[in-house]
Amino acid sequence: MSAPATDTASLSPECAVALRPGYEDLHTECRQTEDVPLPYVTGLLLVRRCTCLCHDYNDQGSTQVSRSSQVNQ
């Protein structure tokens, strides 16, 4: 069997690994929560924020998990 195809290009490394069984707790290690602009350049990003649904700023689905509830687990 193969795992379902998931676009992990816009996820942080921590959230990409956290999609695998047994590594779900890695979502709390993600620190890629803000866009980081390229210095002295307008409109270009050095690092994009993570688009994983585990983050509070993503309201794209019902599987959203509060970071505060993850930390307390």
C-alpha positions in Angstrom: 0.0 0.0 0.0 1.1 3.5 -0.6 0.4 6.6 1.5 -2.0 9.2 0.1 -0.3 11.9 -1.9 0.0 15.1 0.2 1.5 18.4 -0.9 4.2 18.9 1.7 6.1 21.7 -0.3 4.5 24.4 1.8 4.9 22.7 5.2 7.7 23.2 7.6 10.0 20.1 7.9 8.5 19.5 11.4 4.9 19.5 10.1 5.8 17.4 7.1 7.3 14.6 9.3 4.3 15.0 11.8 2.0 13.7 9.0 3.6 10.2 9.5 2.1 7.9 12.1 3.9 8.1 15.4 5.3 11.6 14.8 2.1 13.7 15.4 3.7 15.4 18.4 6.2 17.2 16.1 3.6 19.8 15.2 4.4 21.5 18.5 8.0 21.9 17.3 7.1 24.0 14.3 8.5 27.5 14.4 7.8 28.5 10.8 4.7 30.6 11.8 5.5 33.9 10.0 6.6 34.9 6.5 10.3 36.0 6.5 10.9 38.7 3.9 14.2 38.9 2.0 16.1 41.9 3.4 16.1 45.0 1.2 13.6 43.5 -1.3 9.9 44.2 -1.5 7.6 41.3 -2.3 10.1 38.4 -2.1 10.1 35.9 0.8 13.2 34.2 2.2 11.0 31.7 4.1 7.2 31.2 3.7 5.1 30.4 6.8 4.0 26.8 7.2 0.5 26.1 5.8 -0.3 23.1 8.0 -3.8 23.1 9.5 -2.3 22.6 13.0 -1.6 26.3 13.2 -4.1 28.8 14.6 -3.7 31.2 11.7 -5.0 28.6 9.2 -8.7 28.4 9.3 -9.0 26.3 6.1 -10.5 23.2 7.7 -12.1 21.5 10.6 -9.0 19.6 11.5 -7.4 22.7 13.0 -5.7 22.0 16.3 -5.0 24.8 18.8 -1.2 25.1 19.5 -2.0 25.6 23.2 -3.9 22.3 23.4 -1.0 20.6 21.7 1.6 21.9 24.2 -0.5 20.7 27.1 -0.8 17.2 25.8 
